[in-house]
Amino acid sequence: MRRICGGHWLWPRAEENRLAVLPILMLPHPILRKRARKVRSIGASVLRLAHDMIDTLVDADGVGLAANQVGELQRIIVVRLPEEEPRIYINPEIVRREGEREVEEGCLSIPGYRGTITRSLWVTFGALDHTSQAVKLKAEGLLGQALEHEVDHLNGILYLDHLKSHDDLVKLESGDAGTDEADESEAAPDPEDLESPATMKIG
């Protein structure tokens, strides 16, 4: 069965029962700080990567995932809102931001932590879908937050960079809602990885 993405049928897999869960890179892996490259052609390899990213996102129970989080420096993101089908966006960009709001944010590449940062009230977003058709939308709420978070990833930016202070980074205790069994022995992210003084597991 094909899945639906943003009102369009997703490209079908060659193997319908194939499931590919990719390793998610963790801070301080250097690829997380690199800018991803523009996708020049949306062929089978790009679509396969996008579908593998969806499998990985679903397995991690996250909201969004960027290609460099799985070691690929390509401008591809996938987003999955609660009770919605996953979306694939290629060469995404935030065209415009409106307003500000404080949100609590986490990241699949920085498990066991969350921080309060400032995101936009609304974003105007553009990308290509899996059929190479242009997509433009205006988003708020969790979708807007996820789009900002994932486009940041493609530019080598982490939500840590938006923290006003390192003190705003909170370690989650085991059993906290929205966490994946935070390990009490886990060390806090090295302050040197927080390049600026800057809970949903967005990506």
Stockholm file with secondary structure:
# STOCKHOLM 1.0

chainA/1-203         MRRICGGHWLWPRAEENRLAVLPILMLPHPILRKRARKVRSIGASVLRLAHDMIDTLVDADGVGLAANQVGELQRIIVVRLPEEEPRIYINPEIVRREGEREVEEGCLSIPGYRGTITRSLWVTFGALDHTSQAVKLKAEGLLGQALEHEVDHLNGILYLDHLKSHDDLVKLESGDAGTDEADESEAAPDPEDLESPATMKIG
#=GR chainA/1-203 SS CCCEETTEECCCCSSTTCCCCCCCCCTTCGGGGSCCBCCCCCCHHHHHHHHHHHHHHHHHTCSEEEGGGGTCCBSEEEECCTTSCCEEEEEEEEEEEECCEEEEEECTTSTTEEEEEEECSEEEEEEECTTSCEEEEEEEHHHHHHHHHHHHHHTTCCGGGGCSCGGGEEECCTTCTTCSCCCTTCCCCCGGGCCSCCCEECC
#=GC SS_cons         CCCEETTEECCCCSSTTCCCCCCCCCTTCGGGGSCCBCCCCCCHHHHHHHHHHHHHHHHHTCSEEEGGGGTCCBSEEEECCTTSCCEEEEEEEEEEEECCEEEEEECTTSTTEEEEEEECSEEEEEEECTTSCEEEEEEEHHHHHHHHHHHHHHTTCCGGGGCSCGGGEEECCTTCTTCSCCCTTCCCCCGGGCCSCCCEECC
//
